[in-house]
Amino acid sequence: MQKPPARLSMVCYPDPRLRKVCAPVEEFGPELADLAGKMLELMREAQGVGLAAPQVGVLSRLFVCNVTSEPEDDLVLVNPVLSELEGDIEGEEGCLSIPDVTVKMRRAKSCVMRALDVHGKPMELRAEDLLARCWQHECDHLDGRLIIDRMSEADRIANRKLLKELEKKHSRRAIAL
């Protein structure tokens, strides 16, 4: 993995990197730990609960999250795999890469996550409610899926103007990359 820049910045829709399927992380070391730390900082600054690597322009299967804002609840999940998705609950979701757009999404109420930590150590965790929703959202990012892909017609109409503004504002930057 290449060394991350000194300061990360958010990749915004419609940047094509948000649509890429990310590659598994194969190297564990200081660069990965540095990237994860910087992602947690950026997530906090943006007042988010999760941030996936493609949202900072890194096409690797990694995301960070914290739904409580308590530092001891910081999670770094490398090469995550969701399983045992159970229940069904609808809730509002936003995305740091699609500012000001919210969408009603149906997600599993609970799930199990198998992943590696930043040092390559395997872990298995179970989550419900907001944390389960967060994991599902961030795993979607790693597969190139966005919340706008599953919008209802009502959400599409409600967010049409915002999405067009984002496309206009960020498309020049995306083309240059």
C-alpha positions as a printed NumPy array, in Angstrom:
array([[  0.   ,   0.   ,   0.   ],
       [  1.308,   3.426,  -0.897],
       [  1.962,   5.955,   1.845],
       [ -1.142,   8.123,   2.376],
       [ -0.853,  11.881,   1.882],
       [ -0.213,  14.091,   4.918],
       [ -3.844,  15.193,   4.889],
       [ -6.722,  13.228,   3.395],
       [ -9.623,  14.87 ,   1.622],
       [-13.137,  13.646,   0.922],
       [-13.935,  12.295,  -2.532],
       [-17.386,  13.527,  -3.575],
       [-20.012,  12.223,  -5.966],
       [-19.813,  11.814,  -8.974],
       [-16.094,  10.968,  -8.698],
       [-15.628,   7.632, -10.562],
       [-13.489,   6.193,  -7.734],
       [-16.693,   5.872,  -5.698],
       [-17.968,   3.346,  -8.271],
       [-14.936,   1.037,  -8.201],
       [-14.85 ,  -2.36 ,  -6.492],
       [-11.961,  -2.181,  -4.037],
       [ -9.075,  -4.625,  -3.898],
       [ -8.312,  -6.635,  -0.743],
       [ -5.633,  -5.264,   1.544],
       [ -2.59 ,  -7.526,   1.417],
       [  0.032,  -5.475,   3.255],
       [ -0.223,  -4.619,   6.926],
       [  2.155,  -2.128,   8.441],
       [  2.696,   1.495,   9.383],
       [  1.231,   2.877,   6.139],
       [ -2.07 ,   1.078,   6.737],
       [ -2.186,   2.186,  10.381],
       [ -1.402,   5.765,   9.314],
       [ -4.162,   5.712,   6.696],
       [ -6.692,   4.34 ,   9.207],
       [ -5.761,   6.995,  11.764],
       [ -6.144,   9.782,   9.212],
       [ -9.466,   8.351,   8.069],
       [-10.758,   8.372,  11.657],
       [ -9.677,  12.031,  11.997],
       [-11.418,  13.011,   8.762],
       [-14.558,  11.09 ,   9.74 ],
       [-14.696,  12.974,  13.057],
       [-14.083,  16.346,  11.378],
       [-16.944,  15.633,   8.973],
       [-19.155,  14.464,  11.877],
       [-19.732,  11.078,  10.279],
       [-20.075,   7.621,  11.798],
       [-18.196,   5.741,   9.075],
       [-15.731,   6.334,   6.262],
       [-14.602,   3.878,   3.589],
       [-11.22 ,   4.017,   1.857],
       [-12.64 ,   4.895,  -1.595],
       [-14.154,   8.009,  -0.005],
       [-10.578,   9.281,   0.412],
       [ -9.444,   8.005,  -2.989],
       [ -7.866,   4.737,  -1.799],
       [ -9.304,   1.712,  -3.607],
       [ -8.671,  -0.812,  -0.825],
       [-11.115,  -2.883,   1.241],
       [-10.921,  -0.892,   4.455],
       [-13.262,   1.285,   6.46 ],
       [-13.365,   3.003,   9.816],
       [-16.377,   3.678,  12.   ],
       [-17.545,   4.917,  15.359],
       [-21.254,   5.388,  16.091],
       [-20.809,   6.614,  19.684],
       [-18.065,   9.262,  19.25 ],
       [-16.228,   7.646,  22.172],
       [-12.552,   7.078,  21.189],
       [-12.564,   3.565,  22.658],
       [-15.289,   2.633,  20.138],
       [-13.138,   3.438,  17.076],
       [-13.158,   0.467,  14.706],
       [-10.871,  -0.208,  11.768],
       [-12.156,  -3.047,   9.598],
       [ -9.898,  -4.46 ,   6.894],
       [-11.178,  -6.884,   4.223],
       [-14.621,  -6.963,   5.879],
       [-17.197,  -9.652,   5.125],
       [-20.796,  -9.333,   6.316],
       [-22.882, -12.374,   7.159],
       [-25.953, -13.409,   9.128],
       [-27.928, -10.352,   8.042],
       [-31.183, -10.605,   9.971],
       [-34.314,  -8.551,  10.38 ],
       [-35.366,  -5.601,   8.312],
       [-35.53 ,  -1.957,   9.32 ],
       [-35.95 ,   1.295,   7.42 ],
       [-34.003,   4.409,   8.339],
       [-32.59 ,   7.626,   6.941],
       [-29.044,   7.504,   5.613],
       [-26.683,  10.172,   4.472],
       [-23.198,   9.9  ,   3.047],
       [-20.127,  12.069,   3.593],
       [-19.343,  11.761,  -0.133],
       [-22.836,  12.925,  -1.122],
       [-23.317,  15.95 ,   1.172],
       [-26.832,  17.024,   2.181],
       [-28.516,  14.066,   0.429],
       [-30.55 ,  11.73 ,   2.626],
       [-32.309,   8.573,   1.534],
       [-34.68 ,   6.144,   3.249],
       [-32.943,   2.768,   3.161],
       [-33.996,  -0.715,   4.186],
       [-31.172,  -2.587,   5.852],
       [-30.759,  -5.66 ,   7.993],
       [-31.349,  -4.897,  11.688],
       [-28.399,  -7.047,  12.778],
       [-25.384,  -8.68 ,  11.2  ],
       [-22.053, -10.347,  11.847],
       [-18.775,  -8.872,  10.61 ],
       [-15.653, -10.881,   9.954],
       [-12.628,  -8.702,   9.246],
       [ -9.005,  -8.097,  10.063],
       [ -7.767,  -5.345,  12.318],
       [ -5.096,  -2.879,  11.22 ],
       [ -2.392,  -5.404,  12.197],
       [ -3.95 ,  -8.288,  10.247],
       [ -5.475, -10.028,  13.266],
       [ -8.859, -11.686,  12.513],
       [-11.954, -10.568,  14.388],
       [-15.63 , -11.413,  14.418],
       [-18.176,  -8.93 ,  15.723],
       [-21.968,  -8.701,  15.9  ],
       [-23.93 ,  -5.457,  15.603],
       [-27.482,  -4.193,  15.67 ],
       [-29.281,  -1.028,  14.666],
       [-27.038,   1.954,  13.817],
       [-23.746,   0.043,  13.909],
       [-25.179,  -2.726,  11.688],
       [-26.505,  -0.057,   9.284],
       [-23.109,   1.656,   9.248],
       [-21.276,  -1.586,   8.415],
       [-23.68 ,  -2.331,   5.573],
       [-23.32 ,   1.214,   4.196],
       [-19.51 ,   1.12 ,   4.297],
       [-19.357,  -2.368,   2.74 ],
       [-21.516,  -1.012,  -0.084],
       [-18.822,   1.638,  -0.67 ],
       [-16.164,  -1.075,  -0.973],
       [-18.252,  -2.649,  -3.747],
       [-18.826,   0.633,  -5.602],
       [-22.451,   1.062,  -4.474],
       [-23.895,   4.345,  -3.205],
       [-27.082,   5.215,  -1.333],
       [-28.41 ,   6.946,  -4.442],
       [-28.403,   3.602,  -6.278],
       [-31.283,   2.366,  -4.126],
       [-33.331,   5.567,  -3.848],
       [-37.083,   5.433,  -4.019],
       [-38.757,   7.613,  -6.644],
       [-39.765,  10.046,  -3.871],
       [-36.133,  10.333,  -2.674],
       [-34.968,  10.725,  -6.277],
       [-37.341,  13.652,  -6.79 ],
       [-36.496,  15.202,  -3.402],
       [-32.747,  15.023,  -4.044],
       [-32.671,  15.745,  -7.799],
       [-31.523,  19.363,  -7.441],
       [-28.807,  18.541,  -4.875],
       [-27.455,  15.7  ,  -7.02 ],
       [-27.329,  17.907, -10.121],
       [-25.448,  20.574,  -8.119],
       [-22.958,  17.962,  -6.899],
       [-22.509,  16.62 , -10.415],
       [-21.831,  20.114, -11.722],
       [-19.523,  21.079,  -8.839],
       [-17.46 ,  17.886,  -8.701],
       [-17.561,  16.48 , -12.241],
       [-14.733,  18.737, -13.486],
       [-12.517,  17.493, -10.669],
       [-13.478,  13.868, -11.368],
       [-12.653,  14.211, -15.076],
       [ -9.214,  15.614, -14.258],
       [ -8.272,  12.512, -12.213]])
